[in-house]
Amino acid sequence: MTGGYITAMPSNQTLLLYAGLAVVVLLVLAVLLKRATRGPGKLPYYSRNFLLSQGELVFFNVLKLATPPNVMIAPKVRLSDLIGCSAEAWKAGFGGRISQKHVDFVLVDSSSTALLLVIELDDRTHRQAKRRERDIFVDRALATAGIPILRVTAAAKYDMAQLRQTIFDSLAIPHQSRKSRAHV
């Protein structure tokens, strides 16, 4: 042959490979098109029904009576809502350490929402090594940011007068203004 081109026919295996790839591409396109037209679908979430556990609720009800009238109680607050760090520190991993944690209760000034005191209710899980490490980190982080923390051991019952005294001492409220919500 002079001046002609010799073309080889693709083998059967090559043709099957191309056909298989075409089928896969068409299937992927069909799935993407179906998702785009039907919406995001059902999400896997459900209601937990209550914000606080039974133990937290028992403490919360006593805490309401033990706090001054100008103090609001915020339950289950993310640590990163209370403290922050620079963008560089966030990228270095310090942000992740606070974004996934929460504290049990935060006392704030009712009129300004200024942070007054963090309260952690320590149940038996706080005796575990991992939890103790977490508690030490939270205590150090809050101390660094200048936010006081009060740790209360979880119990079936609480002495409201004793809790009130401890809270007032932690808030450094003068003795003459120590009216609790129970007396308002």
C-alpha positions as CSV (number, residue, x, y, z in Angstrom):
1,M,0.0,0.0,0.0
2,T,1.4,3.3,-1.0
3,G,0.2,6.5,0.5
4,G,-2.8,4.8,2.3
5,Y,-3.6,4.7,5.9
6,I,-4.1,1.5,7.8
7,T,-6.8,1.8,10.4
8,A,-7.3,-0.9,13.0
9,M,-10.7,-1.8,14.1
10,P,-11.2,-1.5,17.9
11,S,-11.3,-4.9,19.6
12,N,-14.4,-6.2,21.2
13,Q,-13.0,-5.6,24.6
14,T,-12.4,-1.9,23.8
15,L,-15.9,-1.6,22.5
16,L,-17.3,-3.2,25.7
17,L,-15.2,-0.8,27.8
18,Y,-16.5,2.2,25.9
19,A,-20.1,1.0,26.2
20,G,-19.7,0.3,29.9
21,L,-18.3,3.8,30.5
22,A,-21.2,5.3,28.6
23,V,-23.7,3.4,30.7
24,V,-22.0,4.5,33.9
25,V,-22.0,8.2,32.8
26,L,-25.7,8.0,31.8
27,L,-26.6,6.4,35.2
28,V,-24.7,9.1,37.1
29,L,-26.4,11.8,35.0
30,A,-29.8,10.2,35.7
31,V,-29.2,10.1,39.4
32,L,-28.1,13.7,39.5
33,L,-31.1,14.8,37.4
34,K,-33.5,12.9,39.7
35,R,-32.0,14.5,42.8
36,A,-32.2,18.0,41.3
37,T,-35.8,17.6,40.4
38,R,-37.2,16.0,43.5
39,G,-35.5,18.1,46.1
40,P,-33.1,17.1,48.9
41,G,-35.3,14.2,50.1
42,K,-36.1,13.3,53.7
43,L,-33.5,14.2,56.3
44,P,-32.6,11.7,59.0
45,Y,-33.4,13.9,62.0
46,Y,-35.9,13.5,64.8
47,S,-37.0,15.7,67.8
48,R,-35.3,15.0,71.1
49,N,-38.6,16.4,72.6
50,F,-36.8,18.1,75.6
51,L,-33.9,20.4,75.8
52,L,-32.8,19.2,79.3
53,S,-32.3,15.8,80.7
54,Q,-34.3,14.9,83.9
55,G,-31.3,15.5,86.0
56,E,-30.6,18.9,84.4
57,L,-34.2,19.9,84.7
58,V,-34.2,19.2,88.5
59,F,-31.1,21.4,88.9
60,F,-32.5,24.1,86.5
61,N,-35.6,24.4,88.6
62,V,-33.6,25.0,91.8
63,L,-31.2,27.2,89.9
64,K,-34.1,29.5,88.9
65,L,-34.9,30.0,92.6
66,A,-31.2,30.5,93.6
67,T,-30.3,33.3,91.1
68,P,-30.7,37.0,91.5
69,P,-33.7,38.5,89.7
70,N,-31.6,40.5,87.2
71,V,-29.9,37.3,86.0
72,M,-31.0,35.2,83.1
73,I,-30.1,31.5,82.8
74,A,-29.1,30.1,79.4
75,P,-29.0,26.3,79.2
76,K,-26.7,24.3,76.9
77,V,-24.6,27.0,75.4
78,R,-21.8,26.2,72.9
79,L,-18.4,27.1,74.3
80,S,-17.6,29.0,71.0
81,D,-20.6,31.3,71.8
82,L,-18.8,32.3,75.0
83,I,-15.2,32.5,74.0
84,G,-13.3,33.0,70.7
85,C,-9.9,33.1,69.3
86,S,-8.1,34.7,66.4
87,A,-8.4,33.4,62.8
88,E,-4.8,32.1,63.0
89,A,-5.5,30.2,66.3
90,W,-8.8,28.9,64.8
91,K,-6.9,27.5,61.8
92,A,-4.3,26.0,64.1
93,G,-7.0,23.9,65.7
94,F,-8.0,25.9,68.7
95,G,-11.4,26.8,67.2
96,G,-12.3,23.2,66.6
97,R,-11.7,22.5,70.3
98,I,-14.4,25.0,71.3
99,S,-16.9,24.6,68.5
100,Q,-17.9,21.1,69.4
101,K,-18.4,21.6,73.1
102,H,-21.2,23.1,75.2
103,V,-21.6,24.0,78.8
104,D,-24.6,23.2,80.9
105,F,-25.8,26.7,82.1
106,V,-24.6,30.2,81.7
107,L,-25.7,33.1,83.9
108,V,-26.0,36.4,82.1
109,D,-27.1,39.9,83.0
110,S,-30.7,40.2,81.9
111,S,-30.4,43.7,80.5
112,S,-27.1,43.4,78.6
113,T,-26.5,39.6,78.3
114,A,-23.0,40.2,79.8
115,L,-21.5,36.8,80.8
116,L,-21.5,36.4,84.5
117,L,-20.9,32.7,85.4
118,V,-20.7,29.3,83.7
119,I,-22.2,26.4,85.7
120,E,-21.3,22.8,84.9
121,L,-23.4,20.1,86.4
122,D,-21.0,17.2,87.0
123,D,-22.6,13.8,86.9
124,R,-20.8,10.5,87.2
125,T,-19.6,10.7,83.6
126,H,-17.2,13.5,84.7
127,R,-15.1,10.9,86.5
128,Q,-14.1,9.2,83.2
129,A,-10.6,10.1,82.0
130,K,-11.7,11.5,78.7
131,R,-14.3,13.7,80.4
132,R,-11.8,14.9,83.0
133,E,-9.5,16.0,80.2
134,R,-12.4,17.8,78.6
135,D,-13.3,19.5,81.9
136,I,-9.7,20.6,82.5
137,F,-9.6,22.1,79.0
138,V,-12.9,23.9,79.5
139,D,-11.8,25.3,82.9
140,R,-8.5,26.5,81.4
141,A,-10.2,28.1,78.3
142,L,-12.8,29.9,80.4
143,A,-10.2,31.1,82.9
144,T,-8.0,32.4,80.1
145,A,-11.0,34.3,78.7
146,G,-11.8,35.7,82.2
147,I,-15.1,33.8,82.6
148,P,-15.7,32.2,86.0
149,I,-17.0,28.6,86.2
150,L,-18.8,26.9,89.0
151,R,-18.9,23.1,89.1
152,V,-21.8,21.5,90.9
153,T,-22.0,17.8,91.6
154,A,-25.2,16.3,90.2
155,A,-27.6,15.1,92.9
156,A,-31.2,14.0,93.3
157,K,-31.9,17.1,95.5
158,Y,-30.2,20.4,95.9
159,D,-30.0,22.7,98.9
160,M,-31.3,25.9,97.4
161,A,-30.0,28.2,100.1
162,Q,-26.5,26.7,99.8
163,L,-26.6,26.9,96.0
164,R,-27.8,30.6,96.3
165,Q,-24.9,31.3,98.6
166,T,-22.4,29.7,96.3
167,I,-23.8,31.6,93.2
168,F,-23.8,35.0,95.0
169,D,-20.2,34.3,96.2
170,S,-19.2,33.4,92.7
171,L,-20.8,36.6,91.3
172,A,-19.4,38.7,94.1
173,I,-22.8,40.2,94.9
174,P,-22.9,42.2,98.2
175,H,-24.8,40.6,101.0
176,Q,-27.6,43.3,101.2
177,S,-28.7,42.6,97.6
178,R,-29.1,38.9,98.0
179,K,-32.7,38.4,97.2
180,S,-33.4,35.3,95.2
181,R,-36.2,34.9,92.7
182,A,-38.0,32.9,95.3
183,H,-38.5,36.0,97.4
184,V,-39.4,38.4,94.5
